[in-house]
């Protein structure tokens, strides 16, 4: 069985599930999902820049209405549960947890714990972080010791 650690930032869509479950053809895949609820206000500017870059000006105005930090935890728990159910319904083994520590430390720990074969980072585009190679996938490539695949989710959160 192939073991993948899947880092996400929101609930998987049906297209996302089909995408990640078909990456290895007919081989059985076990997913270990990490989801980080929305961060604190420090991330708000970067998200607003991403929204502007994507031409989603309405989203910029709504950024302040989206729960962050501890207030985002219940939304993260629900998104994780929905994602795990969708992966299982697609025939994959799936376990998951919310990220409570630094995302890359949690990722490295889980990769080591489960003996992962790969890491899949599935997020919306984050242009500022990606340009400076500060996104999860770019930083994980130097830390986890297994191949890291960067994919973009199929819809906005």
N, C-alpha and C positions, 0 to 999 in steps of 0.2 A: 504494500500500500504506500502511496506517495503522500507525504505530509507537507501541507502548506500552512504557513502563518499568513493570515489575511488581515491587513490593517485597513480599517475603514473609519470614516468620520460621520456617516449617516446610514440609515437603513438601506440595504441593498434593494435595487429594483429587480423586477423579473428579468430584464435584459442583463443586468449585472450578474445575476445568479447563473443565467445561461452561459454568459461569457466565461466566468471563472470555472464553472464545472465542466466546460468543454475544452479547456486548455490542454488537457492530457489525454484526449481521446477517450478510449474505453477503460483506461486504467482507473482503479479505485483511488479516490482522493479523500484524505481526512483533513478537514479545515479546523484551524484554531484561530478564532477571530478575536482581534483586539479592536475596540472602539473607544475613541476618546471623545467624551462630550465636549461641546464647544468650550473654548478656553475663556480667558478673562478679557477685559476690555483692551488690553494691549494688542490683541489680535484684530481688533475691530478695524483699524486703519488699513491693515493688509487686506482684509476681506473686502473693504470698500474699494480699494484700488483694483482688486480682481474683478469686482462687479462692474466697475467703469470700463476696464479693459475688455470685458465680455459684452459691453453695450447694454448691460442690465441696470439702467439707472434707477428703476423703481426699487431694486433690491438695496441700493445704497441707502435710500431713505428708511427702509425697514430694518436695517441692521440693529438699531438701538432697541427694537421691540423684541428681539430674539433673546431668550434666556441664555445666560452665560454662567460659567463657574458652577457652584453648587446647585443653582437653580436649573441648570441644564441636565443634571444627573438623571431625573426621572425620564426625560426625553431620550437620553442615551441608553438607559436600561431598556426602554421599549424598542428603540431602533435595533439594539443588539438582539433582543428576543425575536423580533420580526425577521431579521437576517438569518438567525440560526434556524428558525422554522422553515424558511425558504430554501436554504441549503439542504436541509434534511429531506424536504419534500422532493427535491431534485435528485435524491438518491445518495447524497454524500453524508459522511459522518461529520458532525459539526459541534464544537464546543466554543465557548467564548467568555470573555470578561471585559469589563471596562478598564481603561487605563487610568490608574490613580497616581502613578509616579510620572517621571519624565518618560515620554513616549518611546524614545530609543532604548532607554534602560529596560523598560517593560518588554520591548520587542526582543532585545538580546537575551533577556532572561527566559522568555517563552521559547525562543528558537533553541536554546540550550536544553531547556526542560523537556521538550517533546522530540528533540532530534529532528528538527524540520529539514526538509530537502530544499525548500525555497521560501521566499517571502514575496507576497503580492501586496503592493500598496495601491489601493483603489480609492481615489479621491477626486474631487472636482479640481479643475486646473487652479493652481496658485502661482500666478505669473511672477510675482516679485520673488517669492522664495525659490522658485525653479530657476529663474534667471541667475540668482546668486548661489545656486546649488545648496540651498538651505532647507529644501523640502525633505519630507520623511525619507523618500526613496534615495535621494542623493546621499544623505547622511548615513542611512542604514547600510549602504554598499561598503562603507569603510568600517562597519562595526559588527555585523552579524556573522560573517564567515560562510554564508550561503548565497546563491544567486538571488538578486532582488529585481522583481519585475514591476515597473510603474505602469499603471493603467488608469484611464480616466473613467469616472462613473458616467452612466448614461442619462442622468438628469440632475438638475440642480436640487439642493436640499430645500 
